[in-house]
Amino acid sequence: MSKIELLLFAGYALGIVLFTTNETNFRSLMSKNKKHDFIIIVTKTITTFLVAYLLFFFVTHSVSISLPLALLSSYLPQLHRKTRKRKEEEIRRKSWPLVIDQLASATHSGVPLHKALNQMQERGPVPLAPIFFAFSDSFRKEGSLEKGLMSFVECAHARSSKGYDEIAVKIKSTILIARESGGLEVGPILRNLSAFLRQRERTVNEIHIKQEWIKNGAALASMAPWLLLILLSFNSKTKESFGTHGGQVVLLIGLALTLSAYHWISRISDSVSNIRTR
């Protein structure tokens, strides 16, 4: 094995380590500020691009072919980040009905609403604990259920990938209505909300399954020509053809069309999902 091949393998191994490193390790190297996420994703994108370029160049021995393939691969950190956030959002969304059931049981046992909400940071689902901690902290300082629920909703919005958590808003409105209606109506109102959220979750799951099929089909259709290009690159005539100005123009057009098509199919899929779940 030549020195160049050893360097390529070393660069690939280093890139894999950087790409799979937990974000908290990156954060420990930086001061705490709002630019953490941006710096992390930029670092991972650049690293992935360099590693992918080295890998594809090692396979194809063609700069013209390796560059667009590396550019496509540099989107992997963003895709991983979006997938992780979507899963976290799904876990939080599925935890809400359990919270409502626990609140209904607590109020049915005679526990005041504010105490039941305070207990949720310890007894409730772990993904929602920070949201109820925000409520408890605000209620301890202000002594107002309404202000505590405002902090509850603001924290839920901040933790949502969309910047808005409609379920938290519904819970806040339902709790305030239940409080105004009196103690006897709190349990039935909360149980009705729980049944509504479970029905909504079943609908959302069905829609998301269909959207995943659309996105996966779009991704497969987008990557198929580039996988074929990798196989064809083992032919020396293919590398010579794409090494010319005409071949480079074809690759650029193909790259632009791939990114544009995938972007719009994702936008359409997300927009349809948002419309149906309202």
N, C-alpha and C positions, 0 to 999 in steps of 0.2 A: 504493500500500500504506500502510495507516494505521500509527500508532506502536504500537498494541497488537499488530498482526500482526508488526511488526518485532521487538518484545520476545518474542513467542511463538517466532519462528524463532530468535532469539538464544538463548533458554532451551533450545530443542530441540538446537541445535548444541552448546551447552556440555554438556548432558547426555550426548550421544553421545560427546564427547571423554572425559568422566569415566568413562563406562561401559566404553569400549574401552581405557582406559589400563591398562598393565601394572601388576600388583600391586606390583612392586618400586618403582615410582614413588611409590606411596602409602606404602610402608614407609620410604622415604628421608625422609619428612616426619615420621616418628614415631620415638620411642625404641624400641629392640628389647626387646620383652616378649611375654608369652604372649597378649596381647589383640589382636595384629596382625590375625589372621584375622577375629575378631569385628568389630573396628572397620571393616575393609575391606568386609566383606559388608554391614554396616549402612549404611555410606556409599553403596555402590553401590545398595542396595535403595531408600534414600530418594531418591537421585538419579533412579533409574529411575522411581519413582512420580511424582515431580514432573514429569519430562520427559513421561511418558506422559499425565499429566493435562493438561498444556498442549497436547499434540498432539491428544488426543481432544476437548478443549474447543474447540480451533480448528476441528475437523471438525464436531462435533455441536452446538456452542453450547448445551450442556445440562450443568449440574453433576451432576444425578442420574444421567445416563448415563456421564459421564466418570469419576466416582469409582470405581464398581466395575470398569470397564475398566482404570483405572490400578492398582487394587489387584491385579488379576490379572497385569498386566504387571510389577509389582514383584517377582514370583517369578522373573523371567528371570535375575538374577544368581545365585540359588541353583541354578537349573537348569543354567546354564553351568558353575558350580563343580563340581557333581556329575558332569556329563558329562566335564569335564576330568580329575577324579580317577579316574573309571571308566576312561578311556583310559590314564592313567598306570599304573593297577593292571593293566590288560590287557597293557601292554607289559612290565611287570616279570614277570608270570606267564608270558608266552611266552619270556622270556629264561632261565628256570631250566633247561630241558632242555639248552640250549647250554652253560651253566655245568657241568652234570653231565658232559657229553661231554668238556669240556676237562679237568676234574678226572680223569676216567677215563684220558684219554690221557696226562696228566702222570704219574700214578701208575704207569701201564704202562711209562713210560720210566724209572722208578726215582726220581722226585721224591717226597720225603716229603710227607705230606698237608698239614702246616702250611705248607710252602713253596708248594705248589700253591694253597692258599687265599690266601696272601699275593699271589701273582701275579695273582689274579683281579681285584684292584682296578685293574690296568693292562691286562691282556689280556682280561678278561671284558667282558660287555655293560655299556655306560655306565650304564643305569638302575639297575644293581645295585652299582655301584662304591662308593657310601657304605656299604653293608652290609658289604662285604669290608674296607673301610677300618676299620670298627669292630672287626672281628675282628683285623686286623693290629695295631691300637693296643692292644687288650687283650692279645694274645699277647706283644707286645713288653714290656709292663709286668709281666704275671703269669707268662709262660713256660709257660702251661697251655693245652693244646688245648681241654679241656672248658670252661674259663672264657672262652676266646676265642669258642667257639661259642655260649656264653650271651649274650655281647655281640652276636654276629652275629644271634641270634634276637630279642633286645630291639630292635635297630635295625630289623630287618625289621617287627616289630610296630608300631613307632613310625611307620614310613613307609607302613603299610597304611591304607587308608581305613576299614577295618573294625576296626582296632586289634588285629588278629590275623592272622598270616601262617602258615597251616598248612603251606605248602610248605617254608618255612624250618625249621619244626619237624621235618618229615620228613627234610630234608637233614641236620640236626644228628644225629638218631637214626641215620640210615643211616651217616654218617661214623664215629660212635662204634662202631657194630656192626662196620663194616668194619675199623676199627683193631684191635678185639679179635679179629677172625677171622684176622688175619694178612695179610701183603702179597699173597699169591696170590689172596685172595678180594676184595680191594678193587675191582679192575677190574670183575669180573662183577657185584658188588653195585651199583656205581654205574651200570653200563649197564642193569641191570634197573630201577633207579629212573628213569633217563632214559626208558626205554620206557613205564613207568607214567605219568610226567608228560605225555608226548606223547599217550597215549591219553586221559588225563584232560582235556587241553586241547581235544582234538577234541570230547569230550562237552560241555564247558563252552561251547564256541563254538556248538554246535547249540542248546543251551538258551538262551543269550543272544540268539541270532537270534529265537527264538520270543518271548522276553520283550520284545524291542524292538518286535515287531509288536503285542503287546498294549498296550504303553505308548503307542506312536504312535497306535494306534486310539483309546485312551482320551483322549489329548490332542486329537485331531481332533474326537471327539464332544463334548468339553467346550467347545471353542472355537467350534464351529459356531453355536450360538444367539447368541453374542456378536458374531460377525461379521455375522450376520443383523440384529442390533440396530443395528449401525453403519450398515448400508444403509438400514434403516427410519428412522433418525434424520434423514435428509434430508427426511422428511415432517414438517411443522410439527405435525400432529395427534399424531404419535408422541411428540414432545418434550413436548407439553402433557400427554399421558396419563401419561407417566413422571415428570412434574414434580409430580404430585399425591401425596398421602400413600399412596394405594393403589398407585400405580405404584412408589413408592420401596420399599414393602414387598415387592412382587413382585421387584424387582431384588435386594434383600437376600436374599430366600429363594433366588433363582436363584444368587447368588454363593455362599451357604453350601452349597448342594447341589453346585455345580461343584467347590468346593475339597474337600468331603468325598468325593465320588465319585472324584476324581483321586487323593486321598491314599490311599484304601483300595485302589484298583486297583493302585497302585504298591506298597503294602505286601504285597498278595497275590502280586503278580508276584515281588517280591524273596524272599518266604518260600518260594515254590515253587522258585525257583532255588537257594536255599540248601539246601533239603532234598535236591534231586536231585544236587547236587555233592558231598555229603558221602560 
